[in-house]
Structures are given as C-alpha cells and as structure tokens.
C-alpha cells in the first residue's frame, strides 16, 4: 500500500507538472483528422521475418541474454527483476497481435511504435540478470538454454539466413558457465566485455541488414546533403534572397528528398509531412476547395493543385523548380536562374500578387458557393464568412460539360463503371475552339475510384498527374472526388491504368483569371510584421469591413484593433478575419491555446507539490531510521556484555 500511495501520488504530481505539454498533445490529437479506409486488423501477426523479435525482426531484436534471463525462474524472487520481467512478458505477448500495435498508435493503423518500451524493460531484465549471474546454479543455466536451443535453429531454418552475430551465442554461454564455476571478478569482467562487444557487433550487423536496405549509408552522406538533391549552397542563396525581400510571403519548393523542405531550409512553405494535422487543413483540401495533391497520402499536405488563384490568396508568390514547368500556375514568370551541379534551378515569380492583408466589405455566404472555382472567386472578390449576413452574391461559373463530346480510348463504359483495357486508356472530352479561346485553364471536377485490381495507379488529366496507393494501403487517403486544373485545350484526356473504375465527370469549368487580375490590381499598402509572439498589421486607408490575413485560424486567436479587443473569426474556410472600422490603423493578433494559462498554473502548483511531497517522503524515511536507531540503542543498553558480543557477531 505504501508503494501504491507513493507511485499514484507521484504520477498525479508529474501529470500536473506536465500539464502544459500534455494538454497540448491531447488537444492536437483530438483536433487531428485521420480519415482512413476501413481498418481490417488481424487478431494475430503473420509469423514472418518482419515480426521475428528474436532473430531478424524489422522493428526490434531481443538478444539471447534476455531470453535466458526471462526463463531463469530463481531471479523472480528479486523485486526489480520481477517488475521488469513481467513488463517484458506483457509486451512480448502483446507483440503477437496487431491490435496491440493499433492501441499504442491511437487506435489507428497497426504500426509497431511501442517497441522502445520493450527495449527498455528487456535491457533492465538483462542488467539484473548479469548482476546476479554468479548466484545461478548449473541447473538454472541449463533450463534457461532450452528456449535458446529452440528459437535460433528454427529462426535460421525459417528465414534461410545465417547472421554473423550468432557466433557470439556459444561464446557467451561458455563464459556464463565459467563465471558460475570460477566465481572470480576476472571471469565476470571478461563476460561483460564480450557482451558489450557483441552488442556493438550486433548493432552494426542489424544496421547493415535492415536499415541500409531502406536508406543506404553510402548515398546519405555529406556529399548528398550538400548536393542539389538536398540542401546545396545554390538553393540556400536563392531562397534567402526571396525570404529577405518578402519575409511575409510563402515559397513553393521541395527537394527530391523530403516534403519537409520548408522546415530545414527555414522558409514559409506549402508542404509538410506529419502524422498530426489540424483537421481544418484537410477539410480545406478535401471538401471545401477540393485541392488535388500529387499523391493521396494521409500524412501530407502538398502544394495547392497548381491553381493560380490559391497561390495568390495564400501569398505563394515564388516557386523554385527544376522540372514540372508544364504545370506551372498561370502568371508565374522567370525571376532568377542558376546552375546547381547538373541541374538548373529556376525561381519563378507571380505577376498577380495580392497584398498579405486585405480589407473588404464584400461578404459571401459559404452556403451559396457550390464549386471550388466559385469559392476561389468569392475569396478573391471579398471574404467568405459563416454566420455573418452576406452583402454580395457571386455570378457562378457555367458548367461546360454539356458542350463536351466524350470518346473512349481502349475502355468501355457501363453506367458509372469504366473498364480500362490497357494502361493509359480512358476517355477524351472534346470542346469546340470558340469555347476554349475564352479561357486560360479548365477545372475538371471528377469522381474516380479504382475498384480492381488493388495496385499503385494514377489519374492523369492532360499535363496534371496524381499517383494513388493500392486499395489496401494503410495510409491511402480515400477521396475519389478531385478537381484538377489543366491548361485550356480542345481535348481533355483522362488516362488510367488497366483496371475497373467507378468514374463520374461532374463538371468542366473555365477560368480566364479576370477575377484574379482585378483583385491584384486593387491598390493596397497594408503591412504585416511579426513581433515576438504577435502579428502586427499596419493598415493603410480602407473602408470598414474585415481584414483578411492568410494565417490559419484557431480557437484561441485574440485580436486588438488600435488597442481595443475586436472580433476575430475564421474566414475563407481557413484564414483569419478581423472586423475593423474605417478609422482602424493597427491590428495586433495573438494566439494562446485554450486553457493555456490554467495549465501553467497547474504546472506551477505541481512543482510546489513535488518539493513538498519529496521532503515529506525524505522526512518520513529519516524519522523511521531514527526510530530504528533509537530502538537499537535501547536494546543494546539492556544487554549483558556477553549478549552484546553475540549480538554484534550476529549483526
């Protein structure tokens, strides 16, 4: 009961101390959107190399010493050993089921991300085992060798592999018997040294066998890091030139290595790979603006569909590229060009820039906007706000689908099911020349879903391409409805891989960019800058309305206009909108997570309680020892000299 009292009290105090970080983590998890295909998790693992915990596992390998320790039953009398052995056994049993993996991954995909806990407990078991190895009998050692004699021969046969670190097993076993027999420190030191060396050897072998298969070390070195494929000096100079001149804008650029280029090259970007996003971002991509990314991954947001309207709205006014020139958004022209090794890097600049902050009194209701292109035009012309009385109505873009002639290429259509007979088969939609001449780009609204077979596939409209994962891929983001922007052409080709699909073309919408060019031509000189944890907007002359800032809105945003609190809300589906009068000169925008200050107070209280609780435990322990010492002294006072000698000898 003392242990329960101490541990529960300490855990509660620890949680209080960690309140700020813990609440932020939980909130992030709850605000995340993990829209996944229906999960079909098996109750038990497939006993393949991937999951072999003792020999050639991909995630973790438990060494032979831990196997012997767990079957040395004599040591279970030791409290520390028993604690970590029980924990290890629970994790070993849990490793047999993908459901255990899903539990530790937030009831999501069954990824084995908890094995570090098993590694820690197994290490503790091995350490206690080595500490008491001299107390083991010959019988103890022989019993513990039974699982070793079964696991490793079967693993060799099952995998068809002989791993070099196996040579250490007989060496360590012999040394264990030598230590037990000789009971000398020299033998013990020799055993410990061999185990440490074998661990280094094992780690090297594991890296060579497993990690180098995915990321070979010989191509992930300093030469690679400084090359055009990762983060060369040429890239850095071109990026720094833009970020210094336009610190409030975003840049479109990704190396060939990672979607997280903006983080490690230090610029505001439009790409990120992560397991946790605010659900509003995916809502914006999937449903509201229906932005088609280059891949259908569930852990990424990637560019803005090469749509010039969105690039301007989010102030993505520069794009650094080596390829993909055919898909460049409308209005981007060459700003700078440099050679980087055998690659040519070109910096493109948007000729239709919008101010970082816009003030408008043109309010549109989201209920009246039904297509992505209409929503873009509403955002360019004003601001889209929920629960606010609209002041304007939009002229909807006509659907040109009824003017298109559809022809099938190596494919047959049966209702909504399209059977594609060979790769790059599909359909062609043809429009008349007069219609095409009126527009720069077309927005193709389509619902396309692969029915069979399950494989990597693609959706290809003219120059725009999206790769898609197999139907059974855990990280496939199921969103069959897409909007692809293609250059205006009389022939719009849909190309697919061989297979059976469910296909519906919902609409073709023309874009002449007159709305974008009008918005870019409007005079504005509002300035945005960051001061520590605040965004400060210095306003130029304007009418009363809403200041729209392309910073994602979150609950906890607070705004002050000329020092007075002002209404702040979500505008344009994802941005921040602040209501301002015509006389407003400055906006101060600050974000504080909900309950943040309360959590800070709880953390401070927890720290105080931790000091008090530690002192209380210390004083209790000290007082207990003092009582024992006094009791011993009193006992000694009543002993006869002969009894004192006998008692001392016994002690």
CORCOR-V477837 format. One record per helix or strand of 2 or more residues. SS is the DSSP state (2 for helix, 1 for strand). FROM is the first residue (numbers start at 0). LEN is the number of residues. If there is no record, write none. Layout:
ss->SS from->FROM len->LEN
ss->SS from->FROM len->LEN
//
This chain:
ss->2 from->1 len->16
ss->2 from->18 len->12
ss->2 from->48 len->3
ss->2 from->63 len->7
ss->2 from->72 len->5
ss->2 from->78 len->16
ss->2 from->97 len->7
ss->2 from->114 len->17
ss->2 from->132 len->3
ss->2 from->137 len->22
ss->2 from->163 len->19
ss->2 from->184 len->30
ss->2 from->216 len->3
ss->2 from->221 len->4
ss->2 from->232 len->13
ss->1 from->249 len->3
ss->2 from->260 len->4
ss->1 from->270 len->3
ss->2 from->278 len->10
ss->1 from->299 len->3
ss->2 from->307 len->6
ss->1 from->315 len->6
ss->2 from->324 len->3
ss->1 from->331 len->9
ss->1 from->342 len->8
ss->1 from->356 len->4
ss->1 from->362 len->2
ss->2 from->365 len->3
ss->2 from->371 len->10
ss->1 from->382 len->3
ss->2 from->400 len->3
ss->1 from->404 len->5
ss->1 from->410 len->4
ss->1 from->416 len->4
ss->1 from->424 len->6
ss->2 from->432 len->5
ss->1 from->440 len->12
ss->1 from->456 len->5
ss->1 from->463 len->5
ss->1 from->480 len->7
ss->1 from->490 len->6
ss->1 from->498 len->13
ss->2 from->513 len->8
ss->1 from->526 len->5
ss->1 from->533 len->5
ss->1 from->544 len->5
ss->1 from->556 len->5
ss->1 from->563 len->3
ss->1 from->567 len->4
ss->1 from->574 len->6
ss->1 from->585 len->6
ss->2 from->595 len->42
ss->2 from->640 len->10
//
